[in-house]
Amino acid sequence: MKKEIIFSSFITIISLGISFAAGYYTNQLLNPPELETPILAEAKTIIEENAYFPLPNQNQIEYGMIRGLISSINDPYASFVEPAQHEIETDTFQGHFGGIGAEISKNEEGDFILYPYTDSPSFNAGIQNGDILISVDNNPISSEDSIETVISFIRGPVGEKTTISIFRPSIEEELQFTLKREDFPIPSVTWRMIPESPGIGLIQIKIIAASTADEVSLAINQLEEQGVSQFILDLRANGGGLLDSGIDIARLFLDEGIIIYQQYHEQEVKAYKATSPGPYSKLPLAILIDRNTASAAEIIAGALQAHGRAPLIGTQSHGKNTIQLVFTLSDESSVHVTSGAWWLQNENEPNLDFKLQPDRQILNETPTEKDFIDLAIQYFNP
């Protein structure tokens, strides 16, 4: 099992001593895992020997066991992710992926239909709208496959080739194409000028990925070129992402000081700081939050509020100040486990009832986007 990307942070993997490793593997040989769970092994044997209905394959049985284990611990954010979903999740947090440049949809018959993007590898190779995907690198595509599984087959390292077979209904023939994967970004930020207030720009961050800080800088620079001088950072419906990236985004807007304190299981408290003025530390700024603003998005909003840098506008946030580590298993599935917590500079320790409170609150129980933006405009233009 390897420890890979972190759902809300990155950590340094400490190498194990030779003596510890020897002891560990000796213990594994003398006490294999199945002997540590005799009741589970007994139940599994009974089911295999007596079940009337067909059992799923071994992987699915093990996945069910893992899910059962996770559901039994007191961790609302622990989860198990199968290989296909894990690959897509990793791509999302990296902010890009290697692919062939085609949209994939599944019709009512269970066929996977391709729609190539203009000037993409699939378009240039001759794949047409409506082609039905049959196989990817000799992996047959079945109607029972999920769209996540099919996408994971197609994606891969940039520059490597993949061979796909399709059925073309217009000529009723099967065709094969070999394509070289190209790099495709997954934007985490969108931006626009507010029409009724041309001097104000809206920057919406949808997820906190590795590329998000650079995307925010690009958004600010392009809006400034259009004459924007005041900015609204929209963190509504942002469930978080990478903790380190959230810290980097906060640093863009702060002069100096503590951003958060963080502590992992049985480790010392660590402080993350802004040590020098960020490029946008003087930029007029307001931040939109709602009940779905969580995790790394709350780090950004909370740190800027705690430093008096920008007001929070909207409703109270979701409240998630725990950190999940993602451990990649040997088959590229992954286990997410809560392993730490963070807190803001005005707190002494993690607060179980943590929620950010807005400086300017929307009282409407079902607010519209216009309600949020209007309140932000009133802040800039009282």
WOKA-V213363 format. One record per backbone hydrogen bond with DSSP energy under -1.0 kcal/mol. NH is the residue of the N-H (numbers start at 1). CO is the residue of the C=O. E is the energy in kcal/mol with one decimal. If there is no record, write none. Layout:
BEGIN
nh=NH co=CO e=E
nh=NH co=CO e=E
END
This chain:
BEGIN
nh=2 co=328 e=-2.5
nh=4 co=326 e=-1.4
nh=7 co=324 e=-1.0
nh=8 co=324 e=-1.2
nh=21 co=17 e=-2.5
nh=22 co=18 e=-2.6
nh=23 co=19 e=-2.2
nh=24 co=20 e=-2.8
nh=25 co=21 e=-2.7
nh=26 co=22 e=-2.1
nh=27 co=23 e=-2.2
nh=28 co=24 e=-2.0
nh=29 co=25 e=-1.9
nh=30 co=26 e=-2.3
nh=31 co=27 e=-2.7
nh=35 co=32 e=-1.8
nh=36 co=33 e=-1.1
nh=41 co=37 e=-2.4
nh=42 co=38 e=-2.3
nh=43 co=39 e=-2.6
nh=44 co=40 e=-2.5
nh=45 co=41 e=-2.1
nh=46 co=42 e=-2.2
nh=47 co=43 e=-2.4
nh=48 co=44 e=-2.5
nh=49 co=45 e=-2.1
nh=50 co=46 e=-1.6
nh=51 co=47 e=-2.5
nh=61 co=57 e=-1.9
nh=62 co=58 e=-2.5
nh=63 co=59 e=-2.8
nh=64 co=60 e=-2.1
nh=65 co=61 e=-1.8
nh=66 co=62 e=-2.5
nh=67 co=63 e=-2.5
nh=68 co=64 e=-2.2
nh=69 co=65 e=-2.4
nh=70 co=66 e=-2.6
nh=71 co=67 e=-2.4
nh=73 co=70 e=-1.2
nh=75 co=73 e=-1.9
nh=78 co=75 e=-1.3
nh=79 co=336 e=-1.7
nh=81 co=334 e=-3.0
nh=86 co=82 e=-2.5
nh=87 co=83 e=-2.3
nh=88 co=84 e=-1.8
nh=89 co=85 e=-2.6
nh=90 co=86 e=-2.5
nh=91 co=87 e=-2.3
nh=92 co=88 e=-2.2
nh=93 co=89 e=-2.1
nh=94 co=90 e=-1.8
nh=95 co=91 e=-1.6
nh=96 co=91 e=-1.1
nh=97 co=184 e=-2.0
nh=99 co=182 e=-2.6
nh=103 co=115 e=-2.8
nh=105 co=113 e=-2.0
nh=107 co=111 e=-2.3
nh=110 co=107 e=-1.7
nh=113 co=105 e=-3.3
nh=114 co=131 e=-2.7
nh=115 co=103 e=-2.1
nh=117 co=101 e=-2.8
nh=120 co=117 e=-1.7
nh=122 co=100 e=-2.4
nh=124 co=120 e=-2.9
nh=125 co=121 e=-1.5
nh=127 co=122 e=-2.2
nh=130 co=114 e=-2.1
nh=131 co=128 e=-2.0
nh=132 co=167 e=-2.8
nh=133 co=112 e=-2.9
nh=134 co=165 e=-3.3
nh=135 co=165 e=-1.5
nh=136 co=139 e=-1.9
nh=137 co=163 e=-3.7
nh=139 co=136 e=-1.9
nh=141 co=134 e=-3.4
nh=145 co=142 e=-1.6
nh=150 co=146 e=-1.9
nh=151 co=147 e=-2.4
nh=152 co=148 e=-2.2
nh=153 co=149 e=-1.6
nh=154 co=150 e=-1.8
nh=155 co=151 e=-2.5
nh=156 co=98 e=-2.0
nh=159 co=181 e=-2.5
nh=160 co=157 e=-1.6
nh=162 co=179 e=-2.8
nh=164 co=177 e=-2.7
nh=165 co=135 e=-2.2
nh=166 co=175 e=-2.9
nh=167 co=132 e=-2.6
nh=168 co=173 e=-3.0
nh=171 co=168 e=-1.2
nh=172 co=168 e=-1.4
nh=173 co=168 e=-1.2
nh=175 co=166 e=-2.6
nh=177 co=164 e=-2.8
nh=179 co=162 e=-3.0
nh=181 co=160 e=-3.0
nh=182 co=99 e=-2.6
nh=184 co=97 e=-3.1
nh=186 co=95 e=-2.8
nh=190 co=204 e=-2.2
nh=192 co=202 e=-1.9
nh=194 co=200 e=-2.5
nh=197 co=194 e=-1.4
nh=200 co=197 e=-2.6
nh=201 co=230 e=-2.7
nh=202 co=192 e=-3.2
nh=203 co=232 e=-3.1
nh=204 co=190 e=-2.8
nh=205 co=234 e=-2.3
nh=206 co=188 e=-3.0
nh=208 co=240 e=-2.2
nh=209 co=207 e=-1.0
nh=210 co=93 e=-2.9
nh=212 co=209 e=-1.3
nh=215 co=211 e=-1.9
nh=216 co=212 e=-2.6
nh=217 co=213 e=-2.0
nh=218 co=214 e=-2.3
nh=219 co=215 e=-2.5
nh=220 co=216 e=-2.5
nh=221 co=217 e=-2.5
nh=222 co=218 e=-2.4
nh=223 co=219 e=-2.4
nh=224 co=220 e=-2.5
nh=225 co=221 e=-1.6
nh=227 co=224 e=-1.6
nh=228 co=223 e=-2.3
nh=229 co=199 e=-2.3
nh=230 co=199 e=-1.9
nh=231 co=284 e=-2.2
nh=232 co=201 e=-2.9
nh=233 co=286 e=-3.1
nh=234 co=203 e=-3.3
nh=235 co=288 e=-2.2
nh=238 co=235 e=-1.4
nh=242 co=208 e=-2.6
nh=246 co=242 e=-1.9
nh=247 co=243 e=-2.1
nh=248 co=244 e=-2.2
nh=249 co=245 e=-2.1
nh=250 co=246 e=-2.0
nh=251 co=247 e=-2.1
nh=253 co=250 e=-1.4
nh=257 co=274 e=-2.0
nh=259 co=272 e=-3.4
nh=260 co=272 e=-1.1
nh=261 co=343 e=-3.0
nh=262 co=270 e=-2.8
nh=263 co=341 e=-2.5
nh=265 co=339 e=-2.4
nh=267 co=264 e=-2.2
nh=270 co=262 e=-3.3
nh=272 co=260 e=-2.9
nh=274 co=257 e=-2.8
nh=278 co=254 e=-2.8
nh=280 co=252 e=-2.4
nh=281 co=278 e=-1.6
nh=283 co=280 e=-1.1
nh=286 co=231 e=-1.7
nh=287 co=311 e=-2.4
nh=288 co=233 e=-2.6
nh=289 co=313 e=-2.2
nh=293 co=290 e=-2.0
nh=294 co=238 e=-2.7
nh=297 co=294 e=-1.9
nh=299 co=295 e=-1.4
nh=300 co=296 e=-1.6
nh=301 co=297 e=-2.2
nh=302 co=298 e=-3.1
nh=303 co=299 e=-2.5
nh=304 co=300 e=-2.0
nh=305 co=301 e=-2.1
nh=306 co=302 e=-2.8
nh=307 co=303 e=-1.6
nh=308 co=305 e=-1.8
nh=309 co=304 e=-2.6
nh=310 co=304 e=-1.0
nh=313 co=287 e=-3.2
nh=314 co=360 e=-2.5
nh=315 co=289 e=-1.5
nh=317 co=356 e=-1.8
nh=318 co=293 e=-2.4
nh=323 co=340 e=-2.8
nh=325 co=337 e=-2.7
nh=327 co=335 e=-2.8
nh=328 co=2 e=-1.6
nh=329 co=333 e=-2.9
nh=332 co=329 e=-2.1
nh=334 co=81 e=-2.7
nh=335 co=327 e=-2.3
nh=336 co=79 e=-3.0
nh=337 co=325 e=-2.3
nh=339 co=323 e=-2.7
nh=340 co=323 e=-1.2
nh=341 co=263 e=-2.2
nh=342 co=321 e=-2.5
nh=343 co=261 e=-2.2
nh=347 co=344 e=-1.8
nh=354 co=351 e=-1.7
nh=359 co=312 e=-2.0
nh=360 co=312 e=-2.1
nh=362 co=314 e=-2.9
nh=372 co=368 e=-1.4
nh=373 co=369 e=-2.5
nh=374 co=370 e=-2.9
nh=375 co=371 e=-1.6
nh=376 co=372 e=-1.8
nh=377 co=373 e=-2.7
nh=378 co=374 e=-2.1
nh=379 co=375 e=-1.3
nh=380 co=376 e=-1.8
nh=381 co=377 e=-2.7
END
